[in-house]
């Protein structure tokens, strides 16, 4: 039993080390794949979230993108200044703000999102189909496990 526990800890440590390497490499890959004439990746993600889910409050948008309220405020302000989103008072709650994609924002997304997706997904072409299938099965499970652990640690 002690031997299996030690082996499990070693495997878990090896996975932690592998993901510690993967995280920055993936982040850099995403940045490299973002078209030069486009807004940043995170701003592109914000536009995409609005396109997929419609107008959202700042709080809902921050939650859907899994970023802080402070970060969503600065991202939205930048996109407003670029004319890609608009910010209006929430008619249901005057204390909050609703973010909407503008027509130039839709055009920006139509132009750059497909390019971005194609470039980013090319990395998975380096893996055999079986490993791609394994990643598709494992990734959502691991993502949810991490979110659950974050909630436990953060006390959410």
C-alpha angles and dihedrals in degrees: 000000000000089000092054091048091051090049091049091050091049092050091047090049090050090050091049090052092047092051091045086060094040097053098063092038091053092046091051091047091053091049093048090050095052106106112253094234092049130090115259121292094257091050089048089051090052091052090048092051090053091048092051100041104024128231113352140185116250090250094052091046092050090050094047091050092041093233134125125273090243091054094048090051093055093043092050092047091053092048091047090053089051091050093240097116136021128219121213135169113268107252090209095049119019091201093068135062129227120217120210133181113245123216091260087051091053091049091048090052093046089052102043109025095069091047090049095047092048093050095045095046092053089080090066090057086073089068125076115252091253092058091046088054090049091052091049090053097043103038099068091046092051092044091054092045090053092048090050092050091048090053090050094049095041092045093234 
